[in-house]
Amino acid sequence: MPPSPPLPPPSKFDTDHQQRRFPLSLRHHSPPQPTMSDTEYAIESADAGASATIPMEAGQIKKGGFIMIKGKPCKVVSISVSKTGKHGHAKCNFTATDIFTGKKLEDMVPSSHGTTVPIVSRTEWDIMDIGDDGEVTLMDENGNEKTDINLPSYPENMAQEIRDAWDGGENQVSCTVQSAVGIEQIVAFKKA
């Protein structure tokens, strides 16, 4: 078999001369990288990826809505908006109360900037039992039981009012449990 004609020398603009000079089988390849086996792969979390907060533009939050201030879920009591100034952003000054402790908090955020809003849910439960230590056993209308909640510490007298209304099981009392950012607390109650 006659030898193939020699290739012209590569020019300075010829970037693929290596590909033309060496057949595919002789080109330098990096060694195969090790891969993880199925036994090495473990998922630590089993949640659906749902977040306890959602992002929202500060200018969209209204009075009576919710906002996260210093990591605490709060209900907005008042909003004052300042005019755009030298640096061009109107500022929203939020006054809010912590939904679990009643503590007053304030925050100032440019109205066009993002902030976080807690996802707050309220559910109705019937009180089945109140332990001496304040642990409450609750049941919903579907028969599901909840035992990981205590009598509220805020407002101060609500825990005693719930005990008095329940009266050792003589009366049926229902309560509202509010939950946000992984915290649950009884926020209201009524005799049935």
Residue frames as a rotation matrix with the C-alpha (Angstrom) as fourth column:
MET 1
0.593 0.805 0.000 0.00
0.805 -0.593 0.000 0.00
0.000 0.000 -1.000 0.00
PRO 2
-0.156 -0.694 0.703 1.51
0.600 -0.632 -0.490 3.31
0.784 0.346 0.515 -1.00
PRO 3
-0.572 -0.079 -0.817 2.14
0.775 -0.379 -0.506 5.78
-0.270 -0.922 0.278 1.80
SER 4
0.574 0.815 0.080 -0.33
0.813 -0.555 -0.178 8.61
-0.100 0.167 -0.981 2.09
PRO 5
0.091 -0.556 0.826 0.88
0.513 -0.685 -0.518 11.97
0.854 0.471 0.222 0.92
PRO 6
-0.632 -0.369 -0.681 2.31
0.774 -0.252 -0.581 14.15
0.043 -0.895 0.445 3.67
LEU 7
0.541 0.832 -0.122 0.01
0.841 -0.533 0.093 16.73
0.012 -0.153 -0.988 5.18
PRO 8
0.143 -0.476 0.868 0.95
0.247 -0.832 -0.497 20.38
0.958 0.285 -0.001 4.83
PRO 9
-0.750 -0.435 -0.498 2.46
0.580 -0.071 -0.811 21.89
0.317 -0.898 0.306 7.97
PRO 10
0.233 0.903 -0.361 -0.14
0.972 -0.219 0.079 23.47
-0.008 -0.370 -0.929 10.26
SER 11
-0.208 -0.215 0.954 -0.56
0.320 -0.937 -0.141 27.20
0.924 0.276 0.264 9.94
LYS 12
-0.981 -0.186 -0.055 -0.79
0.116 -0.334 -0.935 29.46
0.155 -0.924 0.349 12.96
PHE 13
-0.458 0.883 0.100 -4.54
-0.888 -0.458 -0.021 29.75
0.027 -0.099 0.995 12.27
ASP 14
-0.006 0.413 -0.911 -5.04
-0.396 0.835 0.381 26.00
0.918 0.363 0.159 12.09
THR 15
-0.191 -0.015 0.981 -6.32
-0.980 -0.048 -0.192 24.85
0.050 -0.999 -0.006 15.49
ASP 16
0.672 0.539 0.508 -7.43
-0.586 0.806 -0.081 21.36
-0.453 -0.243 0.858 14.58
HIS 17
0.156 -0.687 -0.710 -4.12
-0.863 0.255 -0.437 20.09
0.481 0.681 -0.553 13.13
GLN 18
-0.680 -0.383 0.625 -3.85
-0.680 0.648 -0.344 17.54
-0.273 -0.659 -0.701 15.99
GLN 19
0.179 0.848 0.499 -7.16
-0.401 0.526 -0.750 16.05
-0.899 -0.065 0.434 14.93
ARG 20
0.796 0.125 -0.592 -6.01
-0.605 0.142 -0.784 15.67
-0.014 0.982 0.189 11.32
ARG 21
-0.059 -0.955 -0.290 -2.58
-0.887 0.184 -0.423 14.23
0.457 0.233 -0.858 12.12
PHE 22
-0.918 -0.278 0.282 -3.58
-0.389 0.770 -0.506 11.53
-0.076 -0.574 -0.815 14.63
PRO 23
-0.423 0.804 -0.418 -6.37
0.031 0.474 0.880 9.02
0.905 0.359 -0.226 14.22
LEU 24
0.345 0.713 0.610 -9.09
-0.614 -0.320 0.721 9.04
0.710 -0.624 0.327 16.86
SER 25
0.867 0.035 -0.497 -7.71
0.250 0.832 0.495 5.92
0.431 -0.554 0.712 18.56
LEU 26
-0.014 -0.974 -0.225 -4.29
0.868 0.100 -0.487 7.54
0.497 -0.202 0.844 19.15
ARG 27
0.000 0.039 0.999 -5.46
-0.148 -0.988 0.038 10.88
0.989 -0.148 0.005 20.56
HIS 28
-0.907 -0.387 -0.165 -4.87
0.135 0.104 -0.985 11.58
0.398 -0.916 -0.042 24.23
HIS 29
0.192 0.976 0.107 -7.93
-0.041 -0.101 0.994 10.98
0.981 -0.195 0.020 26.38
SER 30
-0.378 -0.247 0.892 -8.27
-0.871 -0.233 -0.433 11.59
0.315 -0.941 -0.127 30.10
PRO 31
-0.943 0.020 -0.331 -8.80
0.100 0.968 -0.229 8.45
0.316 -0.249 -0.916 32.17
PRO 32
-0.035 0.999 -0.007 -12.39
0.240 0.015 0.971 7.66
0.970 0.032 -0.240 33.06
GLN 33
-0.568 -0.080 0.819 -13.56
-0.660 -0.550 -0.512 9.35
0.491 -0.832 0.259 36.25
PRO 34
-0.907 0.277 -0.316 -14.92
0.396 0.816 -0.421 7.17
0.142 -0.507 -0.850 39.04
THR 35
-0.327 0.877 0.351 -18.68
-0.377 -0.462 0.803 7.40
0.867 0.130 0.481 39.52
MET 36
-0.592 0.190 0.783 -20.72
-0.790 0.057 -0.611 7.04
-0.160 -0.980 0.116 42.68
SER 37
-0.859 0.373 -0.350 -22.43
0.246 0.902 0.356 3.74
0.449 0.219 -0.866 43.18
ASP 38
0.027 0.971 0.238 -26.05
-0.055 -0.236 0.970 3.62
0.998 -0.039 0.047 44.23
THR 39
0.424 0.125 -0.897 -25.04
0.796 0.421 0.435 2.61
0.432 -0.898 0.079 47.74
GLU 40
-0.605 -0.719 -0.341 -22.95
0.796 -0.551 -0.250 5.76
-0.009 -0.423 0.906 48.21
TYR 41
-0.729 0.392 0.562 -25.84
-0.044 -0.845 0.532 8.05
0.683 0.363 0.633 47.28
ALA 42
-0.426 0.598 -0.679 -28.08
0.904 0.313 -0.291 9.01
0.038 -0.738 -0.674 50.18
ILE 43
-0.213 0.458 0.863 -30.76
0.097 -0.869 0.486 11.67
0.972 0.188 0.141 50.53
GLU 44
-0.918 -0.231 -0.323 -30.84
0.337 -0.020 -0.941 13.14
0.211 -0.973 0.096 54.01
SER 45
-0.717 0.682 -0.148 -34.10
-0.465 -0.625 -0.627 15.10
-0.520 -0.381 0.765 53.72
ALA 46
-0.763 0.507 0.402 -37.47
0.620 0.749 0.233 13.61
-0.183 0.427 -0.885 52.86
ASP 47
-0.111 0.771 -0.627 -39.56
0.177 -0.606 -0.776 16.79
-0.978 -0.198 -0.069 52.57
ALA 48
0.443 0.407 0.799 -41.14
0.830 0.150 -0.537 17.95
-0.338 0.901 -0.271 49.35
GLY 49
-0.538 -0.752 0.381 -38.93
0.833 -0.543 0.104 21.02
0.129 0.373 0.919 49.21
ALA 50
0.452 0.764 0.460 -41.70
0.606 -0.642 0.470 23.37
0.654 0.066 -0.753 50.32
SER 51
-0.660 -0.713 0.236 -40.42
0.367 -0.580 -0.727 26.54
0.656 -0.393 0.645 51.90
ALA 52
-0.162 0.567 -0.808 -41.78
0.967 -0.073 -0.245 28.16
-0.197 -0.821 -0.536 55.05
THR 53
-0.005 0.125 -0.992 -41.45
0.084 -0.989 -0.125 31.60
-0.996 -0.084 -0.006 53.43
ILE 54
0.372 0.104 0.922 -41.96
0.919 0.098 -0.381 33.15
-0.130 0.990 -0.060 50.02
PRO 55
-0.729 -0.649 -0.216 -40.19
0.599 -0.758 0.258 36.13
-0.331 0.059 0.942 48.46
MET 56
0.426 0.851 0.306 -42.20
0.905 -0.401 -0.145 39.30
-0.001 0.339 -0.941 47.85
GLU 57
-0.387 -0.482 0.786 -41.43
0.506 -0.824 -0.256 42.86
0.771 0.299 0.562 46.83
ALA 58
-0.778 0.006 -0.629 -41.64
0.605 -0.265 -0.751 45.11
-0.171 -0.964 0.203 49.91
GLY 59
-0.881 0.434 -0.189 -43.99
-0.460 -0.879 0.123 47.56
-0.113 0.196 0.974 48.16
GLN 60
-0.417 0.741 -0.527 -46.57
-0.294 0.439 0.849 44.77
0.860 0.509 0.035 47.68
ILE 61
-0.621 0.163 -0.767 -47.02
0.698 0.560 -0.446 44.01
0.357 -0.812 -0.462 51.39
LYS 62
-0.130 0.708 0.694 -50.18
-0.082 -0.705 0.705 45.55
0.988 0.035 0.150 52.85
LYS 63
-0.583 0.057 0.811 -51.40
-0.795 -0.248 -0.554 46.41
0.169 -0.967 0.190 56.35
GLY 64
0.420 0.724 0.548 -52.73
-0.815 0.566 -0.123 43.24
-0.399 -0.395 0.827 57.99
GLY 65
0.738 -0.242 -0.629 -50.40
-0.309 0.708 -0.635 41.06
0.599 0.663 0.448 55.89
PHE 66
0.886 -0.461 0.043 -47.41
0.214 0.490 0.845 39.09
-0.411 -0.740 0.533 57.12
ILE 67
0.626 -0.780 -0.005 -43.66
-0.417 -0.330 -0.847 39.77
0.659 0.532 -0.532 56.89
MET 68
0.580 -0.561 -0.591 -40.50
0.771 0.611 0.177 38.22
0.262 -0.558 0.787 58.32
ILE 69
0.610 -0.445 0.656 -38.60
-0.429 -0.881 -0.198 40.70
0.666 -0.160 -0.729 60.53
LYS 70
-0.166 -0.814 0.556 -35.35
-0.973 0.045 -0.225 39.57
0.158 -0.579 -0.800 62.19
GLY 71
-0.845 -0.224 -0.485 -36.26
-0.268 0.963 0.022 35.94
0.462 0.148 -0.874 61.47
LYS 72
-0.778 0.627 0.031 -39.66
0.187 0.278 -0.942 36.21
-0.599 -0.728 -0.334 63.21
PRO 73
-0.547 0.674 0.496 -43.06
0.701 0.045 0.711 35.90
0.457 0.737 -0.497 61.50
CYS 74
-0.800 0.203 -0.564 -44.95
0.258 -0.733 -0.630 39.16
-0.541 -0.650 0.534 62.06
LYS 75
0.131 0.883 0.451 -48.32
0.990 -0.094 -0.105 40.71
-0.050 0.461 -0.886 61.25
VAL 76
-0.728 -0.443 0.523 -48.03
0.541 -0.840 0.042 44.21
0.420 0.313 0.852 59.75
VAL 77
-0.084 0.656 -0.750 -49.69
0.850 -0.346 -0.397 46.89
-0.520 -0.671 -0.529 61.93
SER 78
0.782 0.315 -0.537 -48.70
0.031 -0.881 -0.473 49.93
-0.622 0.353 -0.699 59.88
ILE 79
0.033 -0.742 0.670 -46.66
0.977 0.165 0.134 50.91
-0.210 0.650 0.730 56.84
SER 80
0.682 0.099 -0.725 -45.26
-0.022 -0.988 -0.156 54.33
-0.731 0.122 -0.671 56.06
VAL 81
0.407 -0.496 0.767 -43.66
0.909 0.304 -0.286 54.96
-0.091 0.813 0.575 52.68
SER 82
0.124 -0.463 -0.878 -41.01
0.160 -0.863 0.478 57.66
-0.979 -0.200 -0.033 52.31
LYS 83
0.898 0.187 -0.398 -40.48
-0.305 -0.386 -0.870 59.53
-0.316 0.903 -0.290 49.05
THR 84
0.628 -0.740 0.242 -37.67
0.746 0.483 -0.459 58.65
0.223 0.468 0.855 46.70
GLY 85
0.762 -0.424 -0.489 -34.55
0.050 -0.715 0.698 60.42
-0.646 -0.556 -0.524 47.81
LYS 86
0.278 -0.776 -0.566 -31.08
-0.848 -0.475 0.235 61.13
-0.451 0.414 -0.790 46.55
HIS 87
-0.717 -0.638 0.280 -30.41
-0.479 0.743 0.468 57.44
-0.507 0.201 -0.838 45.97
GLY 88
-0.641 0.425 -0.639 -33.68
-0.712 -0.019 0.701 56.82
0.286 0.905 0.315 44.12
HIS 89
-0.631 0.450 -0.632 -35.58
0.349 0.892 0.287 54.26
0.693 -0.040 -0.720 46.21
ALA 90
0.130 0.726 0.676 -38.81
-0.713 -0.405 0.572 54.84
0.689 -0.556 0.465 48.13
LYS 91
-0.861 -0.469 -0.195 -38.52
-0.180 0.641 -0.747 53.13
0.475 -0.608 -0.636 51.51
CYS 92
0.302 0.936 -0.184 -41.24
-0.160 0.240 0.958 51.19
0.940 -0.260 0.222 53.34
ASN 93
-0.739 -0.450 0.501 -41.12
-0.547 -0.034 -0.837 51.45
0.394 -0.892 -0.220 57.12
PHE 94
0.014 0.742 -0.670 -42.96
-0.005 0.670 0.742 48.42
1.000 -0.007 0.014 58.58
THR 95
-0.579 -0.038 0.815 -44.29
-0.813 -0.052 -0.580 48.30
0.064 -0.998 -0.001 62.14
ALA 96
0.081 0.549 -0.832 -45.40
-0.416 0.777 0.472 44.78
0.906 0.308 0.291 63.00
THR 97
0.171 0.005 0.985 -46.08
-0.964 0.205 0.167 42.42
-0.201 -0.979 0.040 65.90
ASP 98
-0.849 -0.487 -0.204 -44.65
-0.505 0.862 0.044 38.91
0.154 0.140 -0.978 66.26
ILE 99
-0.025 0.943 -0.331 -47.58
-0.667 0.231 0.708 36.54
0.744 0.239 0.624 65.69
PHE 100
0.175 0.057 -0.983 -46.46
0.417 0.900 0.127 34.20
0.892 -0.432 0.134 68.49
THR 101
-0.432 -0.427 -0.795 -45.15
0.892 -0.069 -0.447 36.58
0.135 -0.902 0.410 71.19
GLY 102
0.661 0.750 -0.008 -46.93
0.748 -0.658 0.083 39.88
0.057 -0.061 -0.997 70.45
LYS 103
-0.008 -0.772 -0.636 -43.59
0.592 -0.516 0.619 41.70
-0.806 -0.372 0.461 70.54
LYS 104
0.903 0.339 -0.263 -43.45
0.050 -0.692 -0.720 44.88
-0.426 0.637 -0.642 68.43
LEU 105
-0.096 -0.940 0.328 -40.79
0.657 0.187 0.730 44.93
-0.747 0.285 0.600 65.69
GLU 106
0.721 0.263 -0.641 -39.83
-0.239 -0.774 -0.587 47.47
-0.650 0.576 -0.495 63.02
ASP 107
-0.135 -0.753 0.644 -38.01
0.671 0.408 0.619 47.19
-0.729 0.515 0.450 59.71
MET 108
0.421 0.190 -0.887 -37.20
-0.447 -0.808 -0.385 49.54
-0.790 0.558 -0.255 56.83
VAL 109
-0.215 -0.395 0.893 -36.87
0.575 0.688 0.443 48.09
-0.789 0.609 0.079 53.30
PRO 110
-0.773 -0.020 -0.634 -36.63
-0.456 -0.677 0.578 49.85
-0.440 0.736 0.514 49.91
SER 111
0.129 0.984 0.123 -40.05
-0.594 0.176 -0.785 49.34
-0.794 0.028 0.607 48.26
SER 112
0.548 0.064 -0.834 -38.58
-0.810 0.290 -0.510 47.82
0.209 0.955 0.211 45.09
HIS 113
-0.572 -0.816 -0.086 -36.39
-0.745 0.560 -0.362 45.33
0.344 -0.143 -0.928 46.99
GLY 114
0.104 0.580 -0.808 -37.44
-0.139 0.813 0.566 41.83
0.985 0.053 0.165 47.93
THR 115
-0.466 -0.170 0.868 -38.24
-0.884 0.040 -0.466 40.61
0.045 -0.985 -0.169 51.42
THR 116
-0.849 0.160 -0.503 -39.68
0.075 0.980 0.185 37.36
0.523 0.120 -0.844 52.76
VAL 117
-0.149 0.899 0.412 -43.25
-0.935 -0.264 0.238 36.61
0.323 -0.350 0.879 53.79
PRO 118
-0.860 -0.165 0.483 -44.08
-0.372 0.850 -0.373 33.64
-0.349 -0.501 -0.792 56.07
ILE 119
-0.433 0.762 -0.481 -46.67
-0.248 0.412 0.877 31.08
0.867 0.499 0.010 55.01
VAL 120
-0.840 0.212 0.499 -49.14
-0.519 -0.050 -0.853 31.18
-0.156 -0.976 0.152 57.90
SER 121
-0.435 0.746 -0.504 -51.88
-0.070 0.530 0.845 28.59
0.898 0.403 -0.178 58.35
ARG 122
-0.593 0.371 0.715 -54.65
-0.799 -0.165 -0.578 28.30
-0.097 -0.914 0.394 60.91
THR 123
-0.526 0.420 -0.739 -56.41
-0.061 0.848 0.526 25.03
0.848 0.322 -0.421 61.76
GLU 124
0.106 0.688 0.718 -59.30
-0.913 -0.219 0.344 24.21
0.394 -0.692 0.605 64.10
TRP 125
-0.599 -0.328 -0.731 -58.90
-0.003 0.913 -0.407 21.48
0.801 -0.241 -0.548 66.76
ASP 126
0.652 0.733 0.194 -60.94
-0.302 0.017 0.953 20.14
0.696 -0.680 0.232 69.69
ILE 127
-0.343 -0.754 0.560 -59.19
-0.849 -0.005 -0.528 19.84
0.401 -0.656 -0.639 73.06
MET 128
0.327 0.384 -0.864 -59.21
-0.074 0.921 0.381 16.22
0.942 -0.060 0.329 74.30
ASP 129
0.668 -0.187 -0.720 -56.94
0.732 0.336 0.592 16.58
0.131 -0.923 0.361 77.33
ILE 130
0.516 -0.582 0.628 -54.75
-0.402 -0.813 -0.422 19.10
0.756 -0.034 -0.653 79.15
GLY 131
0.239 -0.533 -0.812 -51.82
0.671 0.695 -0.259 17.69
0.702 -0.483 0.523 81.12
ASP 132
0.739 -0.002 -0.674 -50.54
0.615 -0.407 0.675 19.10
-0.276 -0.914 -0.299 84.41
ASP 133
-0.261 -0.939 -0.225 -47.43
0.633 -0.343 0.694 20.38
-0.729 0.039 0.683 82.61
GLY 134
-0.016 0.337 -0.941 -49.57
-0.399 -0.866 -0.303 22.28
-0.917 0.370 0.148 80.06
GLU 135
-0.953 -0.292 -0.081 -49.27
-0.198 0.399 0.895 19.75
-0.230 0.869 -0.438 77.24
VAL 136
-0.076 0.982 -0.171 -52.48
-0.732 -0.172 -0.659 19.68
-0.677 0.075 0.732 75.22
THR 137
-0.773 -0.008 0.634 -53.95
0.345 0.833 0.432 16.72
-0.532 0.553 -0.641 73.32
LEU 138
-0.307 0.628 -0.715 -55.94
-0.684 -0.668 -0.293 17.88
-0.662 0.400 0.635 70.31
MET 139
-0.486 0.213 0.847 -58.15
0.566 0.816 0.120 16.17
-0.666 0.538 -0.517 67.72
ASP 140
-0.830 0.213 -0.516 -59.34
-0.487 -0.728 0.483 17.52
-0.272 0.652 0.708 64.38
GLU 141
0.096 0.994 -0.057 -62.64
-0.881 0.058 -0.470 16.76
-0.463 0.096 0.881 62.63
ASN 142
0.308 -0.050 -0.950 -61.05
-0.707 0.657 -0.263 13.82
0.637 0.752 0.167 60.76
GLY 143
0.992 0.110 -0.059 -59.98
-0.037 0.711 0.702 12.13
0.119 -0.695 0.709 64.00
ASN 144
0.217 -0.976 -0.021 -56.27
0.423 0.114 -0.899 13.00
0.880 0.186 0.437 63.68
GLU 145
0.866 0.055 -0.497 -54.58
0.499 -0.167 0.851 13.55
-0.036 -0.984 -0.172 67.04
LYS 146
0.228 -0.805 0.548 -51.91
0.076 -0.547 -0.834 16.13
0.971 0.232 -0.063 67.92
THR 147
0.829 0.054 -0.556 -49.93
0.536 0.205 0.819 15.88
0.158 -0.977 0.142 71.14
ASP 148
-0.108 -0.994 -0.026 -46.85
0.986 -0.103 -0.134 18.04
0.130 -0.040 0.991 70.46
ILE 149
-0.229 0.090 0.969 -48.32
0.180 -0.975 0.133 21.38
0.957 0.205 0.207 71.52
ASN 150
-0.638 -0.052 -0.769 -48.49
0.770 0.002 -0.639 23.21
0.034 -0.999 0.039 74.86
LEU 151
0.539 0.789 -0.295 -50.81
0.813 -0.578 -0.062 25.83
-0.220 -0.207 -0.953 76.29
PRO 152
0.347 -0.415 0.841 -49.86
0.527 -0.656 -0.541 29.27
0.776 0.631 -0.009 74.99
SER 153
-0.224 -0.493 -0.841 -47.59
0.957 -0.276 -0.093 31.56
-0.186 -0.825 0.534 77.01
TYR 154
-0.920 -0.002 -0.391 -48.88
-0.051 -0.991 0.127 34.65
-0.388 0.137 0.912 75.15
PRO 155
0.053 0.016 0.998 -51.19
-0.478 -0.878 0.040 36.35
0.877 -0.479 -0.039 76.04
GLU 156
-0.740 -0.568 0.360 -50.36
-0.552 0.207 -0.808 35.73
0.384 -0.797 -0.466 79.69
ASN 157
-0.489 0.601 0.632 -53.80
-0.657 0.222 -0.720 34.72
-0.573 -0.768 0.286 80.93
MET 158
0.050 0.570 -0.820 -54.92
-0.951 0.277 0.134 32.65
0.304 0.774 0.556 77.90
ALA 159
-0.647 -0.347 -0.679 -53.55
-0.201 0.936 -0.287 29.36
0.735 -0.049 -0.676 79.28
GLN 160
-0.949 0.316 0.010 -55.58
0.051 0.183 -0.982 29.72
-0.313 -0.931 -0.190 82.51
GLU 161
-0.265 0.891 -0.369 -58.68
-0.843 -0.400 -0.360 30.80
-0.468 0.215 0.857 80.55
ILE 162
-0.170 0.150 -0.974 -58.44
-0.718 0.658 0.227 27.64
0.675 0.738 -0.004 78.42
ARG 163
-0.897 -0.185 -0.401 -58.09
0.120 0.771 -0.625 25.47
0.425 -0.609 -0.670 81.58
ASP 164
-0.759 0.651 -0.005 -61.11
-0.254 -0.303 -0.919 27.21
-0.599 -0.696 0.395 83.16
ALA 165
-0.090 0.744 -0.662 -63.22
-0.990 -0.141 -0.024 26.82
-0.111 0.653 0.749 80.00
TRP 166
-0.347 -0.117 -0.931 -62.26
-0.454 0.889 0.057 23.15
0.821 0.442 -0.362 79.62
ASP 167
0.103 0.437 0.894 -62.99
-0.984 -0.089 0.157 22.55
0.148 -0.895 0.421 83.35
GLY 168
-0.478 -0.424 0.769 -61.32
-0.625 0.779 0.042 19.13
-0.617 -0.461 -0.638 83.61
GLY 169
-0.998 0.061 0.015 -63.11
0.052 0.661 0.749 17.80
0.036 0.748 -0.663 80.54
GLU 170
-0.384 0.916 -0.121 -66.63
0.461 0.077 -0.884 18.85
-0.800 -0.395 -0.452 81.61
ASN 171
0.539 0.548 -0.640 -66.95
-0.222 -0.640 -0.736 21.24
-0.813 0.539 -0.223 78.65
GLN 172
0.353 -0.414 0.839 -66.05
0.891 0.423 -0.166 20.83
-0.286 0.806 0.518 75.00
VAL 173
0.495 -0.308 -0.813 -63.53
-0.159 -0.951 0.264 23.48
-0.855 -0.002 -0.519 73.93
SER 174
0.658 -0.334 0.674 -62.19
0.753 0.311 -0.580 24.05
-0.016 0.890 0.456 70.44
CYS 175
0.348 -0.627 -0.697 -59.06
0.092 -0.717 0.691 26.01
-0.933 -0.305 -0.192 69.64
THR 176
0.992 -0.123 -0.022 -57.29
-0.047 -0.209 -0.977 27.55
0.115 0.970 -0.214 66.68
VAL 177
0.371 -0.926 0.062 -53.68
0.468 0.245 0.849 26.52
-0.802 -0.286 0.525 66.09
GLN 178
0.925 -0.165 -0.342 -51.59
-0.362 -0.655 -0.663 28.93
-0.114 0.737 -0.666 64.05
SER 179
0.451 -0.816 0.361 -48.43
0.536 0.571 0.622 27.64
-0.714 -0.087 0.695 62.38
ALA 180
0.955 -0.294 -0.027 -45.61
-0.203 -0.584 -0.786 29.43
0.215 0.756 -0.618 60.54
VAL 181
0.227 -0.971 -0.073 -41.87
-0.706 -0.112 -0.699 28.77
0.671 0.210 -0.711 59.96
GLY 182
-0.298 -0.366 -0.881 -42.02
0.109 0.904 -0.413 25.49
0.948 -0.219 -0.230 61.89
ILE 183
-0.995 0.028 0.094 -43.68
-0.098 -0.201 -0.975 26.96
-0.009 -0.979 0.203 65.00
GLU 184
-0.260 0.958 -0.121 -47.18
0.319 0.204 0.925 26.02
0.911 0.202 -0.359 66.16
GLN 185
-0.991 -0.026 -0.134 -49.17
0.135 -0.322 -0.937 27.73
-0.019 -0.946 0.322 68.89
ILE 186
-0.102 0.992 -0.075 -52.75
0.993 0.106 0.048 27.98
0.055 -0.069 -0.996 70.12
VAL 187
-0.926 -0.265 0.268 -53.93
0.288 -0.957 0.048 31.52
0.244 0.122 0.962 69.32
ALA 188
-0.462 0.835 0.300 -57.67
-0.833 -0.524 0.177 31.37
0.305 -0.168 0.937 70.06
PHE 189
-0.946 0.251 -0.205 -60.25
0.297 0.924 -0.241 29.15
0.129 -0.289 -0.949 71.77
LYS 190
-0.444 0.857 0.263 -64.01
-0.822 -0.506 0.261 28.93
0.357 -0.100 0.929 72.29
LYS 191
-0.639 0.374 0.672 -66.46
-0.271 0.708 -0.652 26.80
-0.720 -0.599 -0.351 74.22
ALA 192
-0.944 0.310 -0.108 -68.55
0.006 0.345 0.938 24.61
0.328 0.886 -0.328 71.93
